[in-house]
Amino acid sequence: MQLQTDIRTWQPPAGAASVRNWEKFGCAIPAPKLAPSMWVKLFNPPTAFSFDEAWLLCQCSDEKWLAWIPDYGEILLSTNEFCAT
């Protein structure tokens, strides 16, 4: 008995609209603008016992924010560590 497999990577059908095509027409959903006093969802909370959300306090650079996590305290987060809720 021989096992035959046919594993393929999914490809969109020819002529299907891609995300880039939608962006050309302005139909892409823009990411929410980050601002102080905004709650964000953390991808990886700093400890197993801390909350998974943080309150943005102030922007330190283009990709860094000072934030406060309940029951943890202040933390410096990169923008790739959270998303707007």
N, C-alpha and C positions, 0 to 999 in steps of 0.2 A: 504494500500500500504506500502510495506516495502522496504527500500533501502538496497541493498546488495553491499558490497564493498569487494574488494579483493586486498588489498594493500600489496605489497611485496617489499623487498629490492632487487635491482638488483644484481645478482651474475653472474660472467663470466661463460660461458659454461665450462663444465668439459674438461680438457685438453688444455684450452686456455693458450697462453703464457702470463705470467704476467710481470710486469715491472722488478721484481727481476730476472726473467729468462733472460731478455734482458741484465741486468747489468752484469750477469755472463759472457756473451760473449763480453762485452766491447761495447755494442751498445747504452748505455745510453748517452744522450747529457750532457756533463759536464757544470756546471754553469760557467759563465764568471768569470775570476779572477779579483777581485777588485784592483784598482790601483789609486794613486793620479792622478789628472787631467782627471778624468773620469766623465761623466754625468750619473746620476742614476735617476730613476723614483721613486717619493715618493708615498707611499700608502696613507698617510694622511698628506697633507701639513699643516704647522703650523698655518696658517690663511686661511680664505676663499679667501683672496685677493693675497696671495703669489703664486709663481710659483709652479708647481707640479714636478719640476726637481731640482736636486742639483748637484753642482760641488764638487767632493771629493777633499779635501785639503791634509789631512794626516790621517793615521791610528793611533788611540790612544791606542787601545787594540785589542784583538782578535775579539771582537764584537762591537767596537765603532769606528766611523769615525767623524772627524771634517769636516764639509762641508759648502759650501756657497750657499745660495738660493737667486737668483735675487730679488730685492725689499724687501728683508727680512734681510739678513745678515748671519753671521756665526751661526752654530747650531751643536750640538753634536748629532749624529744619531746612533742608534743601527742597526745592519745589518738586523734585521727583520722589519725595517721601510722603506726599499727601495729595489729595484731590479735593476740590470744592464739593460740598454736599448740596 
